């Protein structure tokens, strides 16, 4: 019988087993935590990877706090919380994701630059331990999945799977295949989206996808209005909510996302497209330098006390000054 390349496992196309019972998440900051809860709520086991045991413990604590907040707002019961937590575990050891069917990279660092090399390294580490048929996805907002996946032996299993915060309220996920992503991998991702009750939006590969490009443009223009003294933070937010039907105004949204993350997105998009609409407004840079990055630090375009938003007082020119 003639031998083929497949007999020597040299094929770069993998066959998926079809089931999806366990999901791995690498990087369990705010976005990783939200994804963990969403996936666990669907009855799927979740294991996340973080860099230290302290980070793992902190992530579990913050997941508890997120669930308690939902309970306080009648969005969850104590029993449901216990079930969700029973399906989530964390580790610093990549070997714990070896039997996962889908792994989502959701790293977020304070490093300057695009984080492309960081994400490539994560993809390498994931592929060393997982099965050849496991899907490897990135939650990247502004990088090309083809660039990240070029380090894989099996690039046909890679896909960008972009969740938008707040994950429990946004019912769509942006799915971006690379030039090598197989139809079989896309079908597995579509199955995953159905399992967690989300609509999959198919997006052709482009930095920023749909949501990030639109969000960055909106927030950047709002910052320009503020800098020009056209209106206040509160009035701009109220106008946009009333006239567009958005859940949050641009400044509320910026504080929720994190101004440091937004600044990085805009810098990446400006580097990619060279379009002035993505060039970060100076006020964003000043506020990030002052660590006024939003809800996470207790101050951004608004102040936050016990989770409650408080409007700032004083002239616009003082906002974010070093």
Phi, psi and omega per residue, in radians:
X1 nan 2.315 -3.131
X2 -1.197 2.418 3.115
X3 -1.561 2.600 3.123
X4 -2.112 2.967 3.094
X5 -1.037 -0.602 -3.136
X6 -1.079 -0.556 -3.135
X7 -1.117 -0.436 -3.142
X8 -1.782 0.227 3.118
X9 1.010 0.616 3.137
X10 -1.643 -0.100 3.136
X11 -1.196 2.463 3.116
X12 -1.724 0.209 3.065
X13 -1.875 2.267 -3.075
X14 -1.903 2.709 3.086
X15 -1.875 2.182 -3.106
X16 -1.508 2.531 -3.072
X17 -1.354 -0.249 3.019
X18 1.744 -0.496 -3.124
X19 -1.597 2.774 3.134
X20 -2.491 1.682 -3.011
X21 -2.015 -0.361 -3.066
X22 -2.503 2.348 -3.105
X23 -2.097 2.356 3.041
X24 -1.820 2.533 3.099
X25 -2.274 2.152 3.133
X26 -1.819 1.949 -3.053
X27 1.793 1.869 -3.056
X28 -2.103 0.959 2.952
X29 -1.366 -2.711 -3.085
X30 -1.001 -0.801 -3.108
X31 -1.205 -0.756 3.105
X32 -1.043 -0.657 3.116
X33 -1.157 -0.764 -3.141
X34 -1.116 -0.713 3.115
X35 -1.150 -0.707 3.129
X36 -1.005 -0.795 -3.129
X37 -1.126 -0.811 -3.120
X38 -1.031 -0.787 -3.100
X39 -1.190 -0.751 3.136
X40 -1.123 -0.647 3.109
X41 -1.031 -0.478 -3.141
X42 -1.461 0.063 3.102
X43 1.534 0.233 -3.116
X44 -1.768 2.375 3.113
X45 -1.217 2.439 -3.116
X46 -2.215 2.333 2.966
X47 -2.245 2.245 -3.136
X48 -1.967 2.698 3.129
X49 -2.017 2.313 3.010
X50 -2.354 3.022 -2.906
X51 -1.377 -0.492 3.117
X52 -2.415 2.838 3.082
X53 -1.094 -0.565 3.112
X54 -1.136 -0.717 3.100
X55 -1.153 -0.659 3.115
X56 -1.084 -0.835 3.139
X57 -1.091 -0.703 3.135
X58 -1.145 -0.664 3.121
X59 -1.129 -0.741 3.093
X60 -1.078 -0.727 3.108
X61 -1.074 -0.774 -3.109
X62 -1.233 -0.570 3.044
X63 -1.121 -0.736 3.062
X64 -0.998 -0.785 -3.110
X65 -1.142 -0.694 3.085
X66 -1.049 -0.767 -3.124
X67 -1.197 -0.669 3.091
X68 -1.098 -0.651 3.106
X69 -1.110 -0.679 3.103
X70 -1.179 -0.661 3.105
X71 -1.087 -0.722 -3.124
X72 -1.144 -0.376 3.139
X73 -1.811 0.295 3.094
X74 1.095 0.450 3.127
X75 -1.699 -0.016 -3.049
X76 -2.814 2.657 3.054
X77 -1.830 2.844 3.107
X78 -1.048 -0.673 3.119
X79 -1.132 -0.705 3.108
X80 -1.142 -0.659 3.091
X81 -1.036 -0.797 -3.132
X82 -1.061 -0.721 3.128
X83 -1.125 -0.746 3.128
X84 -1.073 -0.831 -3.119
X85 -1.143 -0.553 -3.113
X86 -1.148 -0.341 -3.110
X87 -1.778 0.060 -3.115
X88 -2.020 2.262 3.042
X89 -2.425 2.758 -3.115
X90 -2.276 2.757 -3.109
X91 -2.801 2.888 2.989
X92 -1.781 -0.070 -3.041
X93 -1.721 2.038 -3.132
X94 -1.068 -0.410 3.141
X95 -1.095 -0.346 -3.133
X96 -1.256 -0.239 3.094
X97 -1.747 0.149 -3.037
X98 -1.030 -0.579 -3.098
X99 -1.756 0.287 3.124
X100 -1.352 2.574 3.121
X101 -1.551 -0.458 3.125
X102 -2.491 2.329 3.101
X103 -2.151 2.259 -3.124
X104 -1.953 2.084 3.048
X105 -1.458 2.156 -3.112
X106 -2.374 0.744 -3.081
X107 -1.274 2.622 3.064
X108 -2.592 2.006 -3.121
X109 -2.076 2.941 3.092
X110 -1.591 0.135 3.131
X111 -1.139 2.532 3.065
X112 -1.351 2.710 3.124
X113 1.769 -2.960 -2.982
X114 -1.479 -0.252 -3.072
X115 1.199 0.263 -3.126
X116 -1.062 -0.804 -3.112
X117 -1.161 -0.609 3.092
X118 -1.090 -0.800 -3.117
X119 -1.196 -0.636 3.059
X120 -1.062 -0.766 3.141
X121 -1.093 -0.703 3.096
X122 -1.085 -0.763 3.109
X123 -1.043 -0.729 3.110
X124 -1.057 -0.811 -3.114
X125 -1.099 -0.706 3.127
X126 -1.100 -0.847 -3.044
X127 -1.138 -0.459 3.127
X128 -1.104 -0.499 -2.998
X129 -1.943 -0.344 -3.039
X130 -1.606 2.913 3.092
X131 -1.183 2.717 3.101
X132 -1.102 -0.342 -3.111
X133 -1.688 0.068 3.139
X134 -1.353 2.423 3.080
X135 -1.392 2.360 3.056
X136 -2.020 2.047 -3.073
X137 -2.073 2.703 3.049
X138 -2.133 2.415 3.086
X139 -1.527 0.323 -3.084
X140 -0.972 2.469 3.138
X141 -1.699 -0.516 -2.994
X142 -2.267 -0.112 -3.127
X143 -1.655 2.752 3.112
X144 -1.454 2.252 3.126
X145 -1.132 -0.526 3.097
X146 -1.089 -0.657 3.126
X147 -1.193 -0.706 -3.129
X148 -1.229 -0.744 -3.011
X149 -1.349 -0.106 -3.097
X150 -1.134 -0.277 3.139
X151 -1.489 -0.123 -3.069
X152 -1.457 2.578 2.993
X153 -1.275 -0.541 3.129
X154 -2.114 1.318 -3.100
X155 -1.180 -0.237 -3.125
X156 -1.234 -0.198 -3.135
X157 -1.713 0.054 -3.085
X158 -1.641 2.522 -3.137
X159 -2.718 2.604 2.975
X160 -1.536 2.258 -3.127
X161 -2.262 1.654 -2.971
X162 -1.712 1.953 3.048
X163 -1.562 2.535 -3.134
X164 -1.967 2.295 3.132
X165 -1.389 2.511 -0.057
X166 -1.324 2.165 -3.012
X167 -1.044 -0.591 -3.098
X168 -1.291 -0.215 -3.105
X169 -1.980 -0.441 3.141
X170 -1.518 2.055 -2.973
X171 -1.610 0.163 3.098
X172 -2.099 2.667 3.000
X173 -2.231 2.324 3.087
X174 -1.486 2.185 3.138
X175 -1.989 2.120 -3.108
X176 -2.152 1.933 3.072
X177 -1.377 2.691 2.998
X178 -1.501 -3.109 3.119
X179 -1.194 -0.293 -3.099
X180 -1.825 -0.190 -3.040
X181 -1.053 2.275 -3.101
X182 -1.416 2.737 3.073
X183 -1.089 -0.585 3.141
X184 -1.130 -0.686 3.110
X185 -1.172 -0.705 3.107
X186 -1.087 -0.713 3.125
X187 -1.118 -0.659 3.096
X188 -1.139 -0.706 3.114
X189 -1.166 -0.673 3.099
X190 -1.100 -0.703 3.095
X191 -1.089 -0.748 3.102
X192 -1.045 -0.787 -3.140
X193 -1.039 -0.733 3.119
X194 -1.128 -0.686 -3.122
X195 -1.101 -0.597 -3.122
X196 -1.698 0.141 3.038
X197 1.265 0.632 -3.139
X198 -2.166 2.594 3.105
X199 -1.535 2.282 -3.128
X200 -1.576 2.131 3.077
X201 -1.720 2.048 -3.119
X202 -1.446 2.117 -3.065
X203 -2.153 2.333 3.027
X204 -1.254 2.597 -3.011
X205 -1.076 2.087 3.120
X206 -2.835 2.365 -3.129
X207 -0.977 2.251 3.104
X208 1.591 -0.172 3.129
X209 0.905 -2.408 3.087
X210 -1.703 -0.989 -2.958
X211 -1.106 -0.809 -3.047
X212 -1.171 -0.694 3.114
X213 -1.113 -0.744 -3.130
X214 -1.219 -0.742 -3.127
X215 -1.112 -0.794 -3.122
X216 -1.100 -0.731 3.129
X217 -1.086 -0.772 -3.116
X218 -1.107 -0.852 -3.094
X219 -1.177 -0.689 3.132
X220 -1.101 -0.700 3.126
X221 -1.202 -0.647 3.072
X222 -1.074 -0.687 3.106
X223 -1.130 -0.654 3.091
X224 -1.112 -0.747 3.086
X225 -1.024 -0.735 -3.140
X226 -1.138 -0.795 -3.129
X227 -1.088 -0.610 -3.137
X228 -1.383 -0.114 -3.137
X229 1.324 0.357 -3.116
X230 -1.155 -0.702 -3.124
X231 -2.819 2.965 -3.131
X232 -1.459 2.920 3.079
X233 -0.963 -0.882 -3.103
X234 -1.108 -0.706 -3.112
X235 -1.226 -0.645 3.097
X236 -1.143 -0.782 3.124
X237 -1.071 -0.825 -3.097
X238 -1.101 -0.730 3.139
X239 -1.080 -0.777 -3.115
X240 -1.184 -0.657 3.113
X241 -1.156 -0.754 -3.093
X242 -1.244 -0.659 -3.043
X243 -1.556 -0.367 -3.082
X244 -1.950 -0.267 -3.098
X245 1.375 0.195 3.132
X246 -1.201 2.598 3.121
X247 -1.207 -0.640 -3.140
X248 -2.203 2.604 2.986
X249 -1.301 2.930 -3.075
X250 -1.050 -0.630 -3.124
X251 -1.354 -0.632 3.021
X252 -1.059 -0.755 -3.141
X253 -1.129 -0.730 3.126
X254 -1.045 -0.770 3.134
X255 -1.125 -0.600 3.128
X256 -1.250 -0.740 3.141
X257 -1.207 -0.730 -3.038
X258 1.892 2.110 -3.070
X259 -1.148 -0.509 3.101
X260 -1.168 -0.699 3.102
X261 -1.173 -0.753 3.119
X262 -1.057 -0.750 -3.141
X263 -1.052 -0.740 3.121
X264 -1.126 -0.753 3.098
X265 -1.020 -0.838 -3.094
X266 -1.113 -0.702 3.121
X267 -1.105 -0.713 3.106
X268 -1.129 -0.757 -3.129
X269 -1.182 -0.672 3.117
X270 -1.149 -0.686 3.099
X271 -1.145 -0.618 -3.114
X272 -1.309 -0.807 -2.991
X273 -1.840 -0.408 -3.106
X274 1.181 0.330 -3.095
X275 -1.612 2.297 -3.068
X276 -1.095 -0.372 -3.138
X277 -1.171 -0.306 3.106
X278 -1.749 -0.064 3.122
X279 -1.245 2.053 -2.995
X280 -1.017 2.331 3.062
X281 -1.069 2.444 -3.106
X282 -0.934 -0.570 -3.110
X283 -1.104 -0.585 3.101
X284 -1.122 -0.770 -3.136
X285 -1.106 -0.754 -3.138
X286 -1.095 -0.742 -3.106
X287 -1.195 -0.663 3.105
X288 -1.150 -0.729 3.105
X289 -1.062 -0.573 3.132
X290 -1.497 0.084 -3.106
X291 1.052 0.529 3.035
X292 -1.710 1.283 -2.949
X293 -1.805 0.098 3.063
X294 2.150 -2.661 -3.041
X295 -1.022 -0.590 -3.073
X296 -1.076 -0.620 -3.127
X297 -1.798 0.018 3.113
X298 1.527 -0.044 3.125
X299 -2.726 2.330 3.045
X300 -2.595 -2.108 3.003
X301 -1.280 -0.372 3.003
X302 -2.146 2.908 2.953
X303 -1.737 2.695 -3.108
X304 -2.292 2.242 3.118
X305 -2.314 2.123 -3.079
X306 0.933 0.662 3.102
X307 1.401 -0.048 -3.116
X308 -1.701 2.408 -3.129
X309 -1.374 2.334 3.124
X310 -2.216 2.190 -3.136
X311 -1.187 2.517 3.107
X312 -1.479 2.712 3.074
X313 -2.046 2.805 3.103
X314 1.894 2.937 -3.085
X315 -1.176 2.601 3.136
X316 -1.041 -0.617 -3.059
X317 -1.082 -0.363 3.127
X318 -1.479 -0.226 -3.023
X319 -1.210 2.051 3.066
X320 1.376 0.203 3.109
X321 -1.201 2.525 3.136
X322 -1.414 nan nan
